[in-house]
């Protein structure tokens, strides 16, 4: 009986994990002059009205996380821009994107690399 319960529990966990679909990638475009950050989350789904990015957390250095909630996405990505005071002084950025059906992707960005690229332009 105990073995059957373990097998059923494992099977159910496997089914739910297969149904979860995490985002494929997170890309950013910081605009240091205007303190603006564009976030692009790649999340291809068959029905973006039912499967979409529901929440995005943006952690800048050691500041309190900025949380954004959504109720749908258009096409294969969720894209939005936010205003970030003193973006040019930030060093590290962590973004977490959550799918409404489960699955999460976290990406960490070193903003110094983006600043160096901007200076080379």
N, C-alpha and C positions, 0 to 999 in steps of 0.2 A: 504494500500500500504506500509506504513511504517513497519507494522508488518511482511509483507511478506519479505521485505528486511532484517529485523533482523533475521528471520528464515533461509533464504537462506545463509546469512553471517555465522550464527552459524553452519549450516550444512557443509559449505565449510571448516570452521576452524576445525571441528571435523574430516572430511575426511583427511585433511593434517596431523593432529596430529596422526591419526591412522597409516598413511603411514610412519611416522618418527619412527626410531628404534634406540634407544640409546644403547651404549655399556652396557653389563651386569656388568662388574667389571674391575677394574684396579689394577694390582699387580706390586710391585717393588722388585728388588733385588739389594741393594746398595753394592758396593765393595769399602769400605773406604780406603783400602790399595792402590788400583790402581786408585782411583778417577773415578770410572766407575759406571754407573747406568743402569740397565736393566729394561725396562718397558714392561709389558705384558698387553695388552688390550683385554679382552674377548668380542667378538662381533660376535655371530653366525648369519650367513645369508645364504640364499639359493644360491646366486650368488655373490661371493666375487669380481668379476670383475666390477660389477655394484653397489654393496652396500658395502662400505668399510669405514675404518677410514680415513678421508681426512686430518685432522689436529690434532696435539697434541701440547698443550702448557704446558711447564714445568716452574713453578715459584718456585724459591729457595730463601727462606727468603724474603727479599725485593729487590732482584735483578731484572733486566729487564727480562721479560719472554723469554724463548727459544722456538721458534716456528718451528715445523717440519711438512712438507706437504707430503702426500702420494697419490698414484694414483691407488692402488689396495691393497688387502690383500690376504694372502694364508690361506685357511681354516677358522677356527672360531676365529682366533685371529690375532692381529698385535703385533709383538714383535720386539724390537730394543734396541740397547745399545748406550749410549752417554757418552762422557767424560765430567766430571763436575769438574773443578778446585776447590780445597779446599772443596770437598764433606764432608770430616770428620769434618769440622767446621760448616756446615749447620745444622740448627735445624728443620726447617719446609719445607715441600715440597708439592706443590699443582700441580696436573696434571688434565688437561681438555682434553677430547677426543671428537671429533666431527665426526658424521657420515655424509657421503656425501648426504644422503637423509633427513637429519634433525635428531635432537636428539643429546644430549650432556650429558656426565657424568663428574662430577668433584669429585675428591677424595683428601683428605688432609692426609698427613702422618707426624707423629712425628718421625724424624730421630733418636732421642735419644733412642727410643724403639729398633730400629734396631741395634744401637751401643751397647746397653746393651746385646742383644741376641748374638752378635758377640763376646763379651767379655766372655760370659758364655761357649762358645764352647771350 
